[in-house]
Amino acid sequence: MSFRMADVHLMEKIVSLVKRRGFVFPGSEIYGGLAGTYDYGPLGVELRHNIKQHFWNKFIAERDDVYGMSAAILMPERVWEASGHSTSFADPMVECNICHEQMRADQPETLAEHEATHKGKKVEWSNSTPFNLLVPTRLGASEKSATTAYLRGEITQGVQVNFKNVLDSMHPKLPFGIGQIGKAFRNEIAPRDFLFRQREFEQMELQYYIRPDEEEGKKQFEYWKQFAFDWYTSLGINKDHLRLRQHASDERAHYAKDAWDIEYNSPMGWKEAWGIHHRGDWDLRRHQEYSGVSMEYADSETGEKILPWDIECSGGVDRAVLFVLLDAYREDEIGGEVRNYLAFHPRIAPIKAAVFPLLKNKPELVEKAREVRKELQKVHPAIAWDDNGNIGKRYRRQDEIGTPFCVTIDFDTLGEKPELKDTVTLRHRDSGEQERLTIPEAAERIREAIS
Ligand code: GAP
């Protein structure tokens, strides 16, 4: 049995918690919403930012062989003709003969759910036709001069069309990579499962260029598969809830020679979180052909000219947010009270610690607490302040949003017991345990936990 079957309402609990506590809201909600779009609130934007920053650090900034970039979202039609998306980036679609709703033909469960809504009437589905997922838009003021551009369907193409620019400006030696984070858009026939399948979403990707050689290809593919898997677990997701699965040949995208997914064991079953694709020289060759610009790499020692192969790591930011939330949700009992909390890894928690003056009407406590907060903010800026209600209530509020530490400033901090002067109480979210520490020790605990 899937571990998630233990809590069939987990997804609903998460959707409700993240709205109530300011993580994620339905897109354009006051106008009835726009299917397949979500807006990130004050805590969600921090969580998402921390995940992206962790990707950027590990895949790009800490490495000598990877460069970062950020390409435009709008790209002309020709790019998508070259990349093959104009013809091959499609899902099979069928239409219901009763209500004319169009649905994905390759999702039998969804089709069965739809049939059930017609209560006993026999649904006839039309023949399946391919439905292209690219999102077009018109640019230019007059109808005559306007051109069709596309909101990119994958962020990859922004890197591929700049391959030559990075070569000419940075002079990298193979193997090397180009990484990017940014929005992608797909006209999904049936956006569903909250952040899982949206029409506007964010991707984090690495295109890693290598010599066109089978052995090198295998070696690099294995390396990046493991690297991506280890990175995913470093978000704090339980390793047993993740697996690697190879695509069958009829499942692979048009550009892929080999493809593996990192999947997460979600309430909807095992679902794709991340793809590792062997794109060969598909993109560079096609852009060379369609643009007329050489995409060749010249070896500086031998002068040999080659078209490199590309091993791609491609992850969805929003899916990482969703899976991190699902994996972190806990319910337990503490001090005789039921509580729910998010056991985020401190590295991605939106708030790293919250500082509480024991009483808000004692100016000396408030002043000292503000001083402590400033000290802790030298470790990380996301140190919150809460002086509202009793300490137990403040703990619950922070637990529910996944804050790993709470730091309380009391009369002992001010020296009521002289041996405790300038010490604070540091309380751990998951265990509820408390320690009495000096302020530098508390700062060190937080520094260690988020590193
Ligand atoms: N450049 C390769 C590429 O785009 P993909 O498997 O189509 O490959 C990569 O997408 C990742 O982007 C997926 O593993 C998933 O995490 C995310 N993703 C794809 N479609 C999505 C959607 N409609 N909503 C949210 N995330 C999506």
Boltz pocket constraint, residues with backbone or C-beta under 6 A from the ligand:
constraints:
  - pocket:
      binder: B
      contacts: [[A, 153], [A, 154], [A, 155], [A, 156], [A, 186], [A, 188], [A, 195], [A, 196], [A, 197], [A, 198], [A, 199], [A, 200], [A, 201], [A, 202], [A, 203], [A, 205], [A, 272], [A, 273], [A, 274], [A, 275], [A, 312], [A, 314], [A, 315], [A, 316], [A, 317], [A, 318], [A, 319]]
      max_distance: 6.0
